Amino acid sequence: MKIALINENSQAAKNEMVCSVLKEVVEPMGHEVFNYGMYSAEDQNSLTYVQNGILAAVLLNSGAADYIITGCGTGEGAMLALNSFPNVLCGHIVDPSDAYMFAQINDGNAVALPFAKGFGWGAELNLKYMFERLFEGESGQGYPKERVVPEQRNKKILDEVKKVTHVDMVTILKNLDRDLVKGALSGEKFKEYFFANCKCDKIEAAVKEILA
């Protein structure tokens, strides 16, 4: 699985620590981490949590990433931004039980974490335990186990609803403010990571046009 990490400007100073913990947990599982920044508070390419949503949606809809780890001060803004887009199902995760139940009940493809609120002593341990619970075993298996059938049915219903309530990603990219999108896709490593992993020719072409 290709896991992308995205940090917005208010919490960019924590990127290195979050990325290190994430790699420690998921690389032994066989997953690959792509750090899309921001890499520090001084990063020239500044991302808002709204742009986190745009970048995450481009990565997921194009197949350049399979899962997104992101957040903001509270995690709420990033979660709302990501869920504004098609084929993105983002949970707000605060502790390991949140991570486990989101993975098993909701079977999403993105999480938004609070990188400021409640982020004190033991923050790196909480991150580690959340990532362990988030990626252990196969997701979507239900919790508690007697609820697996209705939970899987509800997830499929939600996926179908989102297909109706969202337009396709290429149309979205064309209709959004060009500078807003370009800023979201202008990170130091974006071109290197995205074009090497993108699986959708239409989204790739739209991104090239935006960045030209």
N, C-alpha and C positions, 0 to 999 in steps of 0.2 A: 504494500500500500504506500502511495505517495502522500505524505502528510505535510501540509504547508503551514508555516507559522507567520502570522501577520500581527504587528504591533502598531497602534496609533501613537500620535505625538505625545500625549500626556504621560504615557507609561513606557516610552521608547527606551528609557535608561535600563529597564529590566529585561530587554530582549535577550541579551547574552545569557543571563541566568536561566530564563525560561527555556531557551533553546537547548542549553546544556542539560537541564533536567529531562526535557522531552526526549532528546537523543539517548540519554542514559537508559530510559525506560523502553523506548520502542525499537531502537536499532537491534537489540538482541532478539526481538520478536520477528525480525526480518523486514521491518518497515524502513522507509527512507524519508528523511526530514529535509525539506527545502525551506530555508529561512528567507522570506521576502522582505524582512525589515518591518518597521524602521529599526536600524541597528544601534542607534544611540540617540540621545536627546539633541545632539548636534547634527544629525543626519540632514543633508541638504534637501532630500525629498521627503517633505512632511506629509503624513497621512492623517486625515480625520477618521473618526469611526464610520462615517458615511462612505468614505473611500475604501475602508476595510471591506465594506459590503460589496462594493463594485469589484474590487480585486478578487475577493473570495468567489463571487459569482462567475467571473471570467474563468478562473482556475477550475472550478467544479464543472461548469457547463462545457468547457472545452476538453475535459479529461486530463488537463495538465496536473491536476491534483485530485486525490480521492477523498481527502479529509482536510478540514481547516481547523486550526487552533488559533483563536484570536481573543480579543477582549478590549477593555478600556478601564476607566477608573472603577466603575461599578459592574461592568459587563453588560448592563442593560442596553445602552445605546448601540453597542456593536451587535448584540443579539437582534435588536429591532432592524438594524440596517441590513444584516445578512438575510433575514427572513422576508425582506422586501422583494427578493429575487426568485426566479423560477429555479426549481431543482436544488434548492438550498433549504435544508431543515436544520436550524441552529438552536441548540439548547443553552440555557443560562445555568452554568455549573459553578457551585460554590464549594462543595465538599465531595469526598469519594463516593458517598451513597448517591448523590446527584448524578455523578458520572456513570455509575453502574446502572442505575435505573433509567437514565436517558438512553444509554446504549441498548439496554435490553427491552425497554418498553417502546421507546419512540424511534429507535433505529435511524438516527439522523446522520448527517455527514459534516457537521460543524458544531463547535462549542465556543461560547463567549465567556471569558473568565473575568472576575473582578481583580484587577491588578493593583488597586489602591485600597478600596474598602475592605477592612479586615485582613490586610496583607502585612502582618507583623511577624513576630517570632514564629518560627516553624513554617513560614510561607513556602519555602522550597520543599519541605516535607509534604505539605498539603498538595502541592503541585505533583510531586512524585506519586503519591497515593491516588490522586485523581486520574493521572495518565495510566497508571496500572489498571485501575478499574474500568477505565474507558475502553481500553484496547485488549483486555483479556478475553480470550475465546471469541466466539462468533456473536455478533450483535443481533438484536431482534429476536432473541429466544424467549422473551417474556419474563415478567416478574410481578407477583409470584407465579410459579409455574402453572397453576390452575387457570391463570388469566391469559395464557399464551395465545389461544385461538382468537378471542375478541380483540386483543391488543394488535395482533398481526393484521386482522381484518380492518381495524381502525386506521392503521398506518397506510394500508392500501387505499382506503377511502380518502385520506388526507392527500396522498400523492395525486389522486385523480382530481380532487378539488383544485389543487395548485396548478394543474395543467390547464384548467379552465380560467382561473383567476389571474394568470400571468401570461404575458406575451413572450415570444422567443428572445433569447439573449442578444442576437444581432440587432433586432429592432430596438431593443432597449439601449444598446450602445449608440446607435445612430440618433436616438431621440434625446439622450441625456446631454447636459452641457459638456461641450467638447473639452474645455480646460479641466473640468472636474474629473472626467474620465482619464484624460492624459496624465494628470497628476497622480491618479491611483495606479497607473501602469508604468510609471517612470522610475521605479526603484532601481538601485544599483545592480541588482542581480536579476531583475525581471526578464529581460530579453534572453539572458543565458538559460534560465530555468524554463521559462514559458515555451519558447520556440523548440526546445529540445524535447518537450513532453506533451505538447498540444496534440490532440487527436481529432480536432474539428476544423476542417479547411475553411468553413464560413466564418467562424469566430477568429481564426488566425488572420484571415484577410481583413476583417473589420479592425482588428487590433493593429495590423500593419498600417492601415489607412489613418488611424487615429494618431499613431506615433510618428508618421511621416512628417 
